[in-house]
Amino acid sequence: MKLSCVIIDDEPLAIKLLESFVERTPFLALQASFSDSVEGLQMIKNQPPDILFLDIQMPDLDGMELSRMVPAATRIIFTTAFKEYAFDSYEVNALDFLLKPIRYNKFLTAAEKAHQWFKMSVKPIADEQKTIFLRVDGAFQQVALDEVLYVEGMRDYVIFYLQDRKLITHLTMKVTEEMLPKARFMRVSRSYIVALDKIRQVDRNDCLYIGKEIIRVTDSFIEQFRAYLNERTRGC
């Protein structure tokens, strides 16, 4: 599987370095490079790549703002010289974060993560993931994904709310998000991941009604959720 890439960075030397890394990586194909973030966004909206290598600190339209406008199918790998942006990058569902100066081994690790993500996303329906194992009180419990209503994050712990009980396990939200199939679950805030097929109602304030809980989609995640909702309500 070959993945198409776009690079957006306002530093010409950074673009050249990333272009050379893409060229060295057999499963990547460069679609285009841009030093102008606004120009790059227009191209991405018309021809979404698989991966976007995106600098965060740029004039006109910075990478964090731009990332919220990128089509949901494109996976983002942030590139920046400022490590303080690492936490923010996960708020917008970035696949990975590369700190400049970027070494090829770090680039390759991020690229392979993207490669694996796309391989998993096109698995045959017959091989669809149906369960996950959670470590609870020192033992592993197998949980059917059909039972999961939503997940709530609490620092280094997450709570899985099931139809008839809840389970607390020692995980981060980022790891939990990667464990759950993207076609069935979506992160809608820093603290919540929801089972899309368990949403009973979405109100005008972007609040989701699931079980007995009302969960609001926050600004950092609203565009992705609205894109999903628009797709599911097309023609309504």
Salt bridges, closest charged atoms under 4 A:
ASP9 OD2 - LYS100 NZ 2.70
GLU11 OE2 - LYS100 NZ 3.92
ASP55 OD1 - LYS100 NZ 3.62
GLU91 OE2 - ARG190 NE 3.56
ASP96 OD2 - LYS113 NZ 3.40
ASP146 OD1 - ARG184 NH2 2.46
GLU147 OE1 - ARG165 NH1 3.19
ASP164 OD1 - ARG165 NH1 3.00
GLU177 OE1 - ARG187 NH1 3.41
GLU178 OE2 - LYS174 NZ 2.72
ASP197 OD1 - LYS198 NZ 3.30
ASP206 OD2 - ARG226 NH2 2.63
GLU231 OE1 - ARG234 NH2 2.52
